[in-house]
Amino acid sequence: MTQESGRVLVVDDDETVRDVVRRYLEVAGFTVEVAGTGEEGLRLFAERPPDLVVLDVMMPGISGLEVCRRLRQTSQVPVVLLTALGEEENRIAGLELGADDYVTKPFSPRELALRVISVLRRARLPSRPAAPAEELRDGDLVLRTTARDATLGGVDLPLTAREFDLLAFFLTHPGTAYSRTDLLEKVWGWDFGDQSTVTVHVRRLREKIEPQPAKPVRVATVWGVGYRYDPVSSR
């Protein structure tokens, strides 16, 4: 496995899971801290903010969803959720709270390590679709791909890594309709996956860039297909 670097905080109430995940991530080159409760995870995060958080959804006390919600109040650090096979509602809720990715239990530790590497690389590097341009602009919406930041009307947009990549892809491919499967492949880099991931991220993106998210003017729904970005600057 490619050697990476960075700090990962693993929060899971199962000691075996924590130990296995820690060992695999350390083999991948990461420095790993572990926490057995949501409370401990929040404390460690405040003391030594990591580069990424691996977070179990179902924990006693403060749940993983609540931990994710609190993290998003102050930070856009990438979050990868661990969810049980039948926890689709919790998985979607986590994505709506701003989680970047998820892995379903039971999972391969190697798969999780690869997901962590993928999410962290996307958070650190300019989006692949937007790499040729340092600045993408549509009216008062501006993305700087090298700096990985965005503004709308001069106000900073708090985008997660996935939201930034999705918006960058839309801005570099205006006027073209893409299915959810297309977007999973081109933005997430997944050959397969839960299409609700795309649906949730589009919804969150609309909440941040649309004057009326229920009546979007930029990210249009193409019924029976998927989504299309309609630049306001071309109207």
C-alpha positions in Angstrom: 0.0 0.0 0.0 1.2 3.5 -0.9 2.8 5.2 2.1 0.8 8.3 3.1 1.3 10.8 5.9 -1.1 12.7 8.2 -2.9 12.2 11.4 -6.2 10.2 11.7 -8.5 10.1 14.6 -10.5 6.8 14.9 -13.6 6.9 17.1 -15.3 3.6 17.7 -16.7 1.9 20.8 -15.5 -1.5 19.6 -11.9 -2.1 20.8 -11.2 -4.8 18.2 -12.3 -2.5 15.4 -10.2 0.4 16.8 -7.1 -1.8 17.0 -7.5 -3.3 13.5 -8.2 0.0 11.8 -5.3 1.6 13.7 -2.8 -1.1 12.5 -3.9 -0.9 8.9 -3.7 2.9 8.8 -0.3 2.9 10.5 0.9 0.5 7.8 -0.3 3.0 5.3 1.9 5.6 6.9 -0.6 7.5 9.1 -0.2 8.6 12.7 -3.3 7.3 14.4 -5.1 8.2 17.6 -8.1 6.2 18.9 -11.1 7.0 21.1 -13.7 4.7 22.5 -16.5 7.2 22.9 -17.9 10.3 21.2 -16.9 12.4 24.2 -13.3 11.2 24.1 -13.2 11.7 20.4 -14.4 15.4 20.7 -11.8 16.0 23.4 -8.9 14.6 21.4 -10.1 16.5 18.3 -10.0 19.8 20.3 -6.6 19.0 21.8 -4.9 17.9 18.6 -7.0 18.4 15.4 -6.4 15.5 13.0 -6.3 15.6 9.2 -9.2 13.2 9.0 -11.7 11.4 11.3 -13.0 7.9 11.0 -16.2 7.8 13.0 -18.5 5.0 14.0 -22.2 6.1 13.7 -23.7 3.9 16.4 -22.0 4.5 19.8 -23.4 4.8 23.4 -23.5 8.3 24.9 -22.8 10.8 22.2 -23.5 9.1 18.9 -21.3 9.4 15.8 -24.0 11.6 14.1 -23.9 14.0 17.0 -20.1 14.0 16.9 -20.2 14.8 13.2 -22.7 17.6 13.7 -20.5 19.2 16.4 -17.3 18.9 14.3 -19.0 20.6 11.3 -19.9 23.6 13.5 -16.2 24.6 13.7 -14.3 22.5 11.1 -14.4 21.1 7.6 -12.0 18.2 8.4 -12.8 15.2 6.3 -15.0 12.6 8.0 -15.4 8.9 7.0 -18.3 7.2 8.6 -18.5 3.5 9.7 -22.1 2.3 9.3 -23.8 -1.1 9.7 -25.3 -2.7 6.7 -28.9 -1.9 7.6 -28.3 1.8 8.7 -29.2 3.5 5.5 -31.1 6.3 7.3 -28.1 7.0 9.6 -25.7 6.9 6.6 -27.8 9.5 4.7 -28.2 11.6 7.9 -24.4 11.5 8.3 -23.9 12.7 4.7 -26.4 15.5 5.3 -24.5 16.6 8.3 -21.4 16.9 6.2 -19.6 13.6 6.3 -17.4 13.0 3.2 -17.6 9.3 2.7 -18.7 6.1 4.4 -17.7 2.4 4.7 -20.3 -0.2 5.5 -19.7 -2.8 8.3 -18.5 -5.5 8.0 -15.7 -4.0 6.0 -12.3 -4.8 4.8 -9.7 -2.8 6.8 -7.7 -2.4 3.5 -10.8 -0.9 1.8 -11.2 1.5 4.7 -7.5 2.5 4.5 -7.9 3.1 0.7 -11.0 5.2 1.3 -9.1 7.3 3.9 -6.2 7.8 1.5 -8.7 8.8 -1.3 -10.7 11.3 0.8 -7.5 12.9 2.3 -5.9 13.3 -1.1 -9.0 15.0 -2.4 -9.0 17.3 0.6 -5.4 18.3 0.1 -5.1 18.6 -3.6 -6.9 20.5 -6.3 -9.8 18.7 -7.8 -8.9 16.6 -10.8 -11.6 18.0 -13.1 -10.6 21.6 -12.2 -6.8 21.2 -12.2 -6.2 23.1 -15.4 -7.8 26.3 -14.1 -6.7 28.0 -10.8 -10.0 30.0 -10.6 -13.5 29.0 -11.7 -16.1 31.7 -11.8 -19.9 31.9 -12.5 -21.3 35.3 -11.7 -20.6 36.0 -8.0 -19.6 32.4 -7.4 -15.8 31.9 -7.3 -13.8 28.8 -6.7 -10.0 28.9 -6.4 -8.9 25.3 -7.1 -5.3 25.7 -5.9 -6.3 27.3 -2.6 -9.3 25.0 -2.3 -11.7 27.8 -1.2 -14.9 29.3 -2.5 -16.9 32.5 -2.1 -20.4 33.5 -3.1 -21.0 37.3 -3.3 -17.7 37.8 -1.5 -18.7 35.6 1.4 -16.7 32.4 2.2 -18.5 29.1 1.4 -18.0 26.4 4.0 -17.7 23.5 1.5 -16.5 20.0 2.5 -13.9 18.3 0.3 -16.6 16.4 -1.7 -18.9 19.4 -2.1 -15.9 21.4 -3.4 -15.0 18.7 -5.9 -18.7 18.3 -7.0 -19.1 22.1 -7.6 -15.7 22.3 -9.4 -16.8 19.5 -11.7 -20.1 21.2 -12.4 -18.4 24.5 -13.1 -16.0 22.9 -15.6 -18.8 21.0 -17.3 -21.7 23.4 -17.6 -24.8 22.7 -19.6 -24.2 18.9 -19.6 -26.5 16.5 -17.8 -24.8 13.8 -15.8 -26.4 10.8 -14.1 -25.7 10.0 -10.5 -23.7 7.0 -11.7 -21.6 9.3 -13.8 -21.0 11.7 -10.9 -20.0 8.8 -8.6 -17.4 7.8 -11.1 -16.1 11.2 -12.1 -16.2 13.0 -8.8 -16.0 10.3 -6.2 -13.8 7.9 -8.3 -16.2 5.0 -7.5 -17.0 2.3 -10.0 -20.0 1.4 -7.9 -21.7 2.8 -4.8 -24.9 4.2 -3.2 -26.4 6.8 -5.5 -28.0 8.5 -2.5 -24.5 9.8 -1.8 -24.7 12.0 -4.8 -28.3 13.1 -4.0 -27.4 14.2 -0.5 -24.3 16.1 -1.7 -26.3 17.9 -4.4 -28.9 18.8 -1.8 -26.3 20.2 0.5 -24.6 22.1 -2.3 -27.9 23.7 -3.3 -28.4 24.8 0.3 -25.1 26.7 0.1 -25.2 28.2 -3.4 -28.9 28.6 -4.3 -31.0 31.6 -3.2 -33.9 29.2 -3.0 -32.6 25.6 -2.7 -36.1 24.2 -3.4 -36.1 26.1 -6.7 -32.5 25.8 -7.9 -31.3 28.0 -10.7 -27.7 26.7 -10.9 -27.8 23.0 -10.2 -30.8 21.7 -12.2 -32.5 18.3 -11.8 -32.8 16.6 -15.2 -35.7 14.2 -14.7 -34.8 10.6 -15.6 -31.2 11.5 -16.0 -29.5 13.3 -13.1 -28.2 16.8 -12.7 -27.0 19.7 -14.9 -25.2 22.9 -14.0 -26.7 26.0 -15.6 -24.3 29.0 -15.4 -26.1 32.3 -14.3 -23.4 34.2 -16.2 -24.7 33.0 -19.5 -28.2 34.2 -19.1 
